[in-house]
Amino acid sequence: MAALNEFSLIKTYFNQAAPEGYLGVGDDCAVFAVRPGYQLAVSTDTLIEGRHFFSDTDPFQLGHKALAVNLSDLAAMGAQPKGCVLALAVPAIDDAWLQSFSAGFYALANQAQCPLIGGDTTRSSTDIMFTVTVFGEVPITQALRRDLARVDDDIWLTGTLGAPDLALQYLAGQMPLDADRLSASRPLLEKPQPPFAFAPHLLGHAHAGIDISDGLLQDLSHILQASHCGAQLQWSQLPVHSSLLGLEQQQQLQSVLAGGDVFQLCFTAPKSERSYLLELAALHSVQLTRIGTITQATGLEVLDAQQHPLPLPAHLGFDHFTL
């Protein structure tokens, strides 16, 4: 293959045809329509080598995760994916890496019906960096929001908790390596599966929503603060990933309650919606667990089997500028 420049890189790896009705890669702007009666939902995330992912991360999984973390934001609002743009900075053109990264990105984009319709490429000094901006549509006034939780709502969670944080600690050398636990937990760190197809069906049934990217306690606290309410969670009901079973309780508490990179959906809904939600989850093959209740008293408690509050981790979640 002849040496690639910026423009042939785009043409080679990031130029799949856009669907009918889209003007995609090849012009100065992407163009697409939003249906009448809908609003545009937009989110963006940046991932940096050495900060958000390890240098030896499989590029196919990295391409998947680049889009997945943004699809997770759309799911938190109940928005249907519409399209995305990618800004990529690499220190050099590595054909094998780009082929695998773009294949992982497009595989999820096609699955989510979220076509890549534009972006930018540039050369970085040393590290790989990429930013994805995703677009979705949601019916006017129906989006799940952080400020709409109501007292006595059930609190629900998709997926499991704890595995990404455990894998991160093993890979960063913060814990003695356990190869079996790493093997079981690493896929959830490097290839998250946000419930993007399930989430739009929550509209009209759920009240408030947020995705768990920085830790359950920290992210749920955003809902509680915006909605001026509190919550009680039941430790025995939390969906702890199997890779954490048998570890000391302190480690479980840290990874389950404060561990990030989960990219699953936490939402509140009235008790009357329980049957609908469980049927919806079964239809979409989504693991869904009722983990607690919204309370009138402010604050957040995690209760043990005897309904006694458990000690919470010192840090409730991830923060780029304090950890």
Secondary structure, DSSP 8 states (H G I E B T S, - for coil): -----HHHHHHHHS-----TT-B-TTSSS-B----TTEEEEEEEEEEEBTTTB-TTS-HHHHHHHHHHHHHHHHHHHT-EEEEEEEEEEESS--HHHHHHHHHHHHHHHHHHT--EEEEEEEE-SSS-EEEEEEEEEEETT----TT---TT-EEEEES-BSHHHHHHHHHTTSS---HHHHHHHHHHHHS----TTTGGGGTTT---EEEESS-HHHHHHHHHHHHT-EEEEEGGGS-B-GGGTTS-HHHHHIIIII-----EEEEEE-GGGHHHHHHHHHHTT--EEEEEEEESS-EEEEE-TTS-B----SS-S--TTT-
